[in-house]
Amino acid sequence: MADLKTPISDAEVEAVQGGAGDWQKYSTGSFVNYGNYIVYTVAPGDVLSGIAARFGVSVKNIQDWNKAVIKNVNLIYADTKLTIYPRIWR
């Protein structure tokens, strides 16, 4: 189910607005840990690249895991619940 063969690249981390060190600014939502996956609640101001950098996955991973709720990677809404299979926890 979770395809973790596509790890986040350095280029994707650097592509987060403001640079990789600013992922906190673009991923402020809360999440619930269910063991091998989490359910992340999108907060106002979040962007997928920031969420991806926070959990060490790619934007494509998040999109693939959440096809029912992500129709456009450039448009996500606050309070949307995303399933993520994190490689890292921050």
TIVO-2410 file (N, C-alpha, C; in nm, 3 decimals):
# residues 90
REC num residu      c1      c2      c3 atome chaine
REC   1      M   0.082  -0.119   0.000     N      A
REC   1      M   0.000   0.000   0.000    CA      A
REC   1      M   0.087   0.126   0.000     C      A
REC   2      A   0.174   0.141   0.095     N      A
REC   2      A   0.261   0.259   0.102    CA      A
REC   2      A   0.385   0.235   0.017     C      A
REC   3      D   0.406   0.323  -0.080     N      A
REC   3      D   0.523   0.310  -0.164    CA      A
REC   3      D   0.631   0.404  -0.113     C      A
REC   4      L   0.721   0.352  -0.033     N      A
REC   4      L   0.827   0.434   0.022    CA      A
REC   4      L   0.955   0.420  -0.059     C      A
REC   5      K   0.942   0.367  -0.180     N      A
REC   5      K   1.058   0.354  -0.267    CA      A
REC   5      K   1.094   0.488  -0.331     C      A
REC   6      T   1.010   0.587  -0.315     N      A
REC   6      T   1.034   0.719  -0.372    CA      A
REC   6      T   1.064   0.815  -0.258     C      A
REC   7      P   1.188   0.812  -0.207     N      A
REC   7      P   1.221   0.903  -0.097    CA      A
REC   7      P   1.227   1.047  -0.145     C      A
REC   8      I   1.208   1.138  -0.055     N      A
REC   8      I   1.218   1.280  -0.090    CA      A
REC   8      I   1.363   1.311  -0.127     C      A
REC   9      S   1.379   1.388  -0.231     N      A
REC   9      S   1.514   1.424  -0.276    CA      A
REC   9      S   1.557   1.555  -0.212     C      A
REC  10      D   1.687   1.581  -0.214     N      A
REC  10      D   1.738   1.708  -0.163    CA      A
REC  10      D   1.675   1.824  -0.240     C      A
REC  11      A   1.654   1.806  -0.370     N      A
REC  11      A   1.596   1.913  -0.451    CA      A
REC  11      A   1.454   1.945  -0.404     C      A
REC  12      E   1.376   1.841  -0.370     N      A
REC  12      E   1.240   1.865  -0.321    CA      A
REC  12      E   1.242   1.936  -0.187     C      A
REC  13      V   1.333   1.898  -0.100     N      A
REC  13      V   1.343   1.965   0.030    CA      A
REC  13      V   1.379   2.111   0.010     C      A
REC  14      E   1.474   2.139  -0.079     N      A
REC  14      E   1.516   2.277  -0.104    CA      A
REC  14      E   1.406   2.357  -0.173     C      A
REC  15      A   1.315   2.288  -0.244     N      A
REC  15      A   1.208   2.357  -0.315    CA      A
REC  15      A   1.099   2.410  -0.223     C      A
REC  16      V   1.099   2.368  -0.097     N      A
REC  16      V   1.000   2.420  -0.002    CA      A
REC  16      V   1.019   2.571   0.007     C      A
REC  17      Q   0.910   2.644  -0.005     N      A
REC  17      Q   0.919   2.789  -0.001    CA      A
REC  17      Q   1.004   2.834   0.117     C      A
REC  18      G   1.098   2.923   0.092     N      A
REC  18      G   1.183   2.973   0.199    CA      A
REC  18      G   1.302   2.884   0.228     C      A
REC  19      G   1.315   2.772   0.159     N      A
REC  19      G   1.426   2.682   0.182    CA      A
REC  19      G   1.390   2.570   0.278     C      A
REC  20      A   1.471   2.469   0.281     N      A
REC  20      A   1.442   2.349   0.360    CA      A
REC  20      A   1.428   2.379   0.508     C      A
REC  21      G   1.502   2.477   0.557     N      A
REC  21      G   1.494   2.508   0.699    CA      A
REC  21      G   1.363   2.570   0.741     C      A
REC  22      D   1.280   2.611   0.643     N      A
REC  22      D   1.154   2.675   0.674    CA      A
REC  22      D   1.034   2.583   0.659     C      A
REC  23      W   1.055   2.453   0.653     N      A
REC  23      W   0.939   2.364   0.636    CA      A
REC  23      W   0.839   2.384   0.749     C      A
REC  24      Q   0.886   2.422   0.869     N      A
REC  24      Q   0.796   2.441   0.982    CA      A
REC  24      Q   0.690   2.547   0.952     C      A
REC  25      K   0.727   2.646   0.873     N      A
REC  25      K   0.635   2.754   0.838    CA      A
REC  25      K   0.523   2.704   0.747     C      A
REC  26      Y   0.549   2.597   0.672     N      A
REC  26      Y   0.455   2.551   0.571    CA      A
REC  26      Y   0.397   2.414   0.602     C      A
REC  27      S   0.413   2.370   0.726     N      A
REC  27      S   0.354   2.245   0.772    CA      A
REC  27      S   0.329   2.258   0.922     C      A
REC  28      T   0.217   2.318   0.957     N      A
REC  28      T   0.188   2.345   1.098    CA      A
REC  28      T   0.071   2.264   1.151     C      A
REC  29      G   0.015   2.177   1.068     N      A
REC  29      G  -0.100   2.098   1.109    CA      A
REC  29      G  -0.064   1.991   1.209     C      A
REC  30      S  -0.167   1.937   1.270     N      A
REC  30      S  -0.148   1.830   1.368    CA      A
REC  30      S  -0.165   1.695   1.300     C      A
REC  31      F  -0.119   1.590   1.368     N      A
REC  31      F  -0.137   1.457   1.313    CA      A
REC  31      F  -0.158   1.356   1.425     C      A
REC  32      V  -0.219   1.244   1.387     N      A
REC  32      V  -0.241   1.133   1.478    CA      A
REC  32      V  -0.162   1.015   1.424     C      A
REC  33      N  -0.082   0.953   1.511     N      A
REC  33      N   0.004   0.841   1.473    CA      A
REC  33      N  -0.074   0.710   1.487     C      A
REC  34      Y  -0.084   0.636   1.378     N      A
REC  34      Y  -0.150   0.506   1.379    CA      A
REC  34      Y  -0.051   0.392   1.356     C      A
REC  35      G   0.072   0.412   1.397     N      A
REC  35      G   0.174   0.308   1.381    CA      A
REC  35      G   0.256   0.331   1.256     C      A
REC  36      N   0.221   0.264   1.145     N      A
REC  36      N   0.301   0.279   1.024    CA      A
REC  36      N   0.251   0.393   0.935     C      A
REC  37      Y   0.144   0.460   0.974     N      A
REC  37      Y   0.097   0.576   0.899    CA      A
REC  37      Y   0.040   0.679   0.995     C      A
REC  38      I   0.023   0.801   0.944     N      A
REC  38      I  -0.039   0.907   1.023    CA      A
REC  38      I  -0.156   0.964   0.945     C      A
REC  39      V  -0.245   1.030   1.016     N      A
REC  39      V  -0.348   1.111   0.953    CA      A
REC  39      V  -0.316   1.255   0.990     C      A
REC  40      Y  -0.281   1.333   0.889     N      A
REC  40      Y  -0.239   1.471   0.905    CA      A
REC  40      Y  -0.356   1.563   0.874     C      A
REC  41      T  -0.381   1.661   0.960     N      A
REC  41      T  -0.485   1.760   0.935    CA      A
REC  41      T  -0.419   1.887   0.883     C      A
REC  42      V  -0.453   1.924   0.760     N      A
REC  42      V  -0.394   2.042   0.697    CA      A
REC  42      V  -0.437   2.168   0.773     C      A
REC  43      A  -0.339   2.254   0.801     N      A
REC  43      A  -0.363   2.381   0.869    CA      A
REC  43      A  -0.361   2.494   0.766     C      A
REC  44      P  -0.423   2.608   0.797     N      A
REC  44      P  -0.414   2.722   0.705    CA      A
REC  44      P  -0.268   2.758   0.680     C      A
REC  45      G  -0.233   2.780   0.554     N      A
REC  45      G  -0.096   2.816   0.517    CA      A
REC  45      G  -0.007   2.698   0.484     C      A
REC  46      D  -0.052   2.576   0.509     N      A
REC  46      D   0.026   2.458   0.474    CA      A
REC  46      D   0.037   2.445   0.323     C      A
REC  47      V   0.150   2.392   0.277     N      A
REC  47      V   0.168   2.355   0.136    CA      A
REC  47      V   0.219   2.211   0.134     C      A
REC  48      L   0.186   2.139   0.028     N      A
REC  48      L   0.224   1.997   0.022    CA      A
REC  48      L   0.374   1.976   0.030     C      A
REC  49      S   0.452   2.065  -0.029     N      A
REC  49      S   0.597   2.046  -0.023    CA      A
REC  49      S   0.648   2.061   0.121     C      A
REC  50      G   0.586   2.147   0.200     N      A
REC  50      G   0.625   2.161   0.340    CA      A
REC  50      G   0.587   2.038   0.420     C      A
REC  51      I   0.468   1.985   0.395     N      A
REC  51      I   0.423   1.863   0.463    CA      A
REC  51      I   0.515   1.747   0.424     C      A
REC  52      A   0.546   1.737   0.295     N      A
REC  52      A   0.634   1.630   0.247    CA      A
REC  52      A   0.771   1.638   0.314     C      A
REC  53      A   0.827   1.758   0.321     N      A
REC  53      A   0.959   1.775   0.384    CA      A
REC  53      A   0.954   1.739   0.531     C      A
REC  54      R   0.846   1.771   0.597     N      A
REC  54      R   0.832   1.741   0.740    CA      A
REC  54      R   0.840   1.591   0.767     C      A
REC  55      F   0.782   1.511   0.677     N      A
REC  55      F   0.774   1.367   0.702    CA      A
REC  55      F   0.865   1.283   0.612     C      A
REC  56      G   0.950   1.347   0.532     N      A
REC  56      G   1.048   1.275   0.452    CA      A
REC  56      G   0.991   1.194   0.339     C      A
REC  57      V   0.885   1.245   0.279     N      A
REC  57      V   0.824   1.178   0.163    CA      A
REC  57      V   0.817   1.280   0.050     C      A
REC  58      S   0.774   1.236  -0.067     N      A
REC  58      S   0.761   1.328  -0.179    CA      A
REC  58      S   0.617   1.378  -0.189     C      A
REC  59      V   0.600   1.489  -0.258     N      A
REC  59      V   0.466   1.541  -0.285    CA      A
REC  59      V   0.387   1.436  -0.363     C      A
REC  60      K   0.453   1.370  -0.457     N      A
REC  60      K   0.386   1.264  -0.535    CA      A
REC  60      K   0.337   1.151  -0.445     C      A
REC  61      N   0.418   1.114  -0.344     N      A
REC  61      N   0.370   1.012  -0.249    CA      A
REC  61      N   0.240   1.057  -0.185     C      A
REC  62      I   0.238   1.178  -0.133     N      A
REC  62      I   0.118   1.228  -0.065    CA      A
REC  62      I   0.000   1.230  -0.161     C      A
REC  63      Q   0.023   1.274  -0.283     N      A
REC  63      Q  -0.084   1.276  -0.382    CA      A
REC  63      Q  -0.135   1.135  -0.411     C      A
REC  64      D  -0.045   1.040  -0.429     N      A
REC  64      D  -0.085   0.902  -0.458    CA      A
REC  64      D  -0.164   0.841  -0.343     C      A
REC  65      W  -0.123   0.868  -0.221     N      A
REC  65      W  -0.192   0.811  -0.105    CA      A
REC  65      W  -0.327   0.876  -0.078     C      A
REC  66      N  -0.352   0.992  -0.138     N      A
REC  66      N  -0.473   1.069  -0.107    CA      A
REC  66      N  -0.547   1.114  -0.232     C      A
REC  67      K  -0.556   1.026  -0.330     N      A
REC  67      K  -0.619   1.059  -0.458    CA      A
REC  67      K  -0.763   1.109  -0.442     C      A
REC  68      A  -0.832   1.062  -0.342     N      A
REC  68      A  -0.972   1.102  -0.324    CA      A
REC  68      A  -0.986   1.247  -0.278     C      A
REC  69      V  -0.885   1.300  -0.209     N      A
REC  69      V  -0.897   1.436  -0.156    CA      A
REC  69      V  -0.805   1.537  -0.222     C      A
REC  70      I  -0.706   1.493  -0.298     N      A
REC  70      I  -0.615   1.586  -0.367    CA      A
REC  70      I  -0.636   1.572  -0.517     C      A
REC  71      K  -0.704   1.670  -0.572     N      A
REC  71      K  -0.725   1.673  -0.717    CA      A
REC  71      K  -0.619   1.758  -0.785     C      A
REC  72      N  -0.567   1.858  -0.713     N      A
REC  72      N  -0.469   1.952  -0.766    CA      A
REC  72      N  -0.364   1.974  -0.657     C      A
REC  73      V  -0.238   1.938  -0.682     N      A
REC  73      V  -0.134   1.951  -0.579    CA      A
REC  73      V  -0.107   2.095  -0.540     C      A
REC  74      N  -0.152   2.188  -0.622     N      A
REC  74      N  -0.131   2.330  -0.593    CA      A
REC  74      N  -0.246   2.390  -0.513     C      A
REC  75      L  -0.345   2.308  -0.477     N      A
REC  75      L  -0.463   2.358  -0.407    CA      A
REC  75      L  -0.507   2.257  -0.301     C      A
REC  76      I  -0.474   2.286  -0.177     N      A
REC  76      I  -0.521   2.202  -0.066    CA      A
REC  76      I  -0.595   2.292   0.031     C      A
REC  77      Y  -0.684   2.234   0.108     N      A
REC  77      Y  -0.770   2.311   0.197    CA      A
REC  77      Y  -0.743   2.277   0.343     C      A
REC  78      A  -0.753   2.380   0.426     N      A
REC  78      A  -0.740   2.359   0.571    CA      A
REC  78      A  -0.845   2.258   0.616     C      A
REC  79      D  -0.809   2.181   0.717     N      A
REC  79      D  -0.893   2.077   0.777    CA      A
REC  79      D  -0.906   1.951   0.693     C      A
REC  80      T  -0.840   1.945   0.577     N      A
REC  80      T  -0.836   1.822   0.498    CA      A
REC  80      T  -0.752   1.719   0.572     C      A
REC  81      K  -0.798   1.596   0.575     N      A
REC  81      K  -0.725   1.486   0.640    CA      A
REC  81      K  -0.645   1.412   0.533     C      A
REC  82      L  -0.513   1.400   0.555     N      A
REC  82      L  -0.425   1.331   0.462    CA      A
REC  82      L  -0.363   1.210   0.529     C      A
REC  83      T  -0.362   1.098   0.461     N      A
REC  83      T  -0.292   0.979   0.508    CA      A
REC  83      T  -0.149   0.987   0.457     C      A
REC  84      I  -0.052   0.971   0.548     N      A
REC  84      I   0.090   0.979   0.512    CA      A
REC  84      I   0.164   0.863   0.578     C      A
REC  85      Y   0.254   0.801   0.503     N      A
REC  85      Y   0.339   0.695   0.554    CA      A
REC  85      Y   0.479   0.753   0.572     C      A
REC  86      P   0.506   0.816   0.686     N      A
REC  86      P   0.630   0.895   0.703    CA      A
REC  86      P   0.756   0.810   0.706     C      A
REC  87      R   0.864   0.870   0.652     N      A
REC  87      R   0.996   0.811   0.662    CA      A
REC  87      R   1.071   0.870   0.781     C      A
REC  88      I   1.035   0.994   0.816     N      A
REC  88      I   1.092   1.062   0.932    CA      A
REC  88      I   0.978   1.129   1.008     C      A
REC  89      W   1.002   1.163   1.133     N      A
REC  89      W   0.900   1.229   1.215    CA      A
REC  89      W   0.953   1.362   1.262     C      A
REC  90      R   0.881   1.469   1.235     N      A
REC  90      R   0.918   1.600   1.288    CA      A
REC  90      R   0.795   1.669   1.339     C      A
***
